[in-house]
């Protein structure tokens, strides 16, 4: 578990902790929010299959993104980034303290 590592950090209250799919754990979410008064952004992949499926379904028929960067020539290719956000699953997901889901 990652909690002993976070315990070494002095004050993370009101800070946002990001984690990859390996850290997308209910126990860690509870610890960050309840014990350390922090926020989190976790990645949902197929290691949390139901969670990932619910998020995919919420964005299945997505329309215009909430934000898009203009096209740019980066790293030898044309790139553009967009993000779609939703609070649709806030009271539905079985994951603690979900405030928003997003797809990039």
C-alpha positions as CSV (number, residue, x, y, z in Angstrom):
1,X,0.0,0.0,0.0
2,X,1.1,3.5,-0.7
3,X,-0.1,5.0,2.5
4,X,3.2,4.6,4.4
5,X,4.9,6.7,1.7
6,X,2.3,9.5,2.0
7,X,2.7,9.4,5.7
8,X,6.2,10.8,5.2
9,X,4.8,14.0,3.6
10,X,4.4,16.8,6.1
11,X,1.2,18.6,5.2
12,X,-0.9,17.6,2.2
13,X,-4.2,19.2,3.3
14,X,-5.9,20.9,0.4
15,X,-3.3,19.5,-2.0
16,X,-4.2,17.2,-5.0
17,X,-2.5,13.9,-5.1
18,X,-2.5,12.2,-8.5
19,X,-2.1,8.4,-9.0
20,X,-2.0,6.0,-11.9
21,X,-4.3,3.0,-12.1
22,X,-2.2,1.0,-9.6
23,X,-3.1,3.5,-6.9
24,X,-6.8,3.7,-7.7
25,X,-7.9,2.1,-4.5
26,X,-10.8,2.8,-2.2
27,X,-8.7,2.6,1.0
28,X,-6.2,5.2,-0.4
29,X,-9.1,7.5,-1.4
30,X,-10.6,7.3,2.1
31,X,-7.2,7.9,3.7
32,X,-6.4,11.0,1.5
33,X,-9.8,12.7,2.0
34,X,-10.7,11.7,5.6
35,X,-7.3,11.4,7.3
36,X,-5.2,13.9,5.4
37,X,-7.9,16.4,4.1
38,X,-6.4,16.1,0.6
39,X,-7.9,15.7,-2.9
40,X,-7.1,13.0,-5.5
41,X,-7.1,12.4,-9.2
42,X,-6.9,8.7,-10.0
43,X,-6.7,7.0,-13.4
44,X,-9.3,4.3,-13.9
45,X,-8.2,1.4,-16.1
46,X,-9.3,-2.3,-16.4
47,X,-7.7,-3.1,-13.0
48,X,-10.9,-1.5,-11.7
49,X,-13.1,-3.0,-14.4
50,X,-16.6,-1.9,-13.2
51,X,-15.3,1.6,-12.5
52,X,-13.7,1.9,-15.9
53,X,-16.8,0.5,-17.7
54,X,-19.1,2.9,-15.9
55,X,-16.9,5.9,-16.9
56,X,-16.6,4.6,-20.5
57,X,-20.4,4.3,-20.6
58,X,-20.9,7.8,-19.3
59,X,-18.8,9.2,-22.1
60,X,-20.0,6.8,-24.8
61,X,-22.0,9.4,-26.8
62,X,-19.9,12.5,-25.9
63,X,-20.4,15.6,-27.9
64,X,-18.4,18.8,-27.9
65,X,-15.5,18.7,-25.4
66,X,-15.6,21.0,-22.4
67,X,-12.1,22.2,-23.4
68,X,-9.9,21.7,-26.5
69,X,-6.4,23.0,-27.3
70,X,-5.8,24.2,-30.8
71,X,-4.0,22.0,-33.2
72,X,-0.2,22.3,-32.9
73,X,2.8,20.8,-34.6
74,X,4.6,19.0,-31.7
75,X,7.1,16.1,-31.7
76,X,6.9,15.8,-35.5
77,X,3.1,15.4,-35.6
78,X,0.0,17.4,-35.4
79,X,-1.5,17.2,-31.9
80,X,-4.7,18.4,-30.2
81,X,-5.9,17.6,-26.7
82,X,-9.5,17.7,-25.5
83,X,-11.2,17.0,-22.2
84,X,-14.8,16.0,-21.4
85,X,-16.0,16.3,-17.8
86,X,-19.1,15.1,-16.0
87,X,-20.7,14.8,-12.6
88,X,-23.2,12.3,-13.9
89,X,-21.8,9.4,-11.8
90,X,-21.2,11.2,-8.5
91,X,-24.1,9.6,-6.6
92,X,-23.8,6.3,-8.6
93,X,-20.2,5.1,-8.5
94,X,-19.2,2.8,-5.7
95,X,-15.9,4.7,-5.2
96,X,-15.4,7.2,-2.3
97,X,-15.6,10.9,-2.7
98,X,-16.0,11.1,-6.5
99,X,-16.5,14.7,-7.4
100,X,-16.1,14.5,-11.2
101,X,-15.1,12.1,-13.9
102,X,-13.2,13.1,-17.0
103,X,-12.0,11.7,-20.3
104,X,-9.0,13.1,-22.2
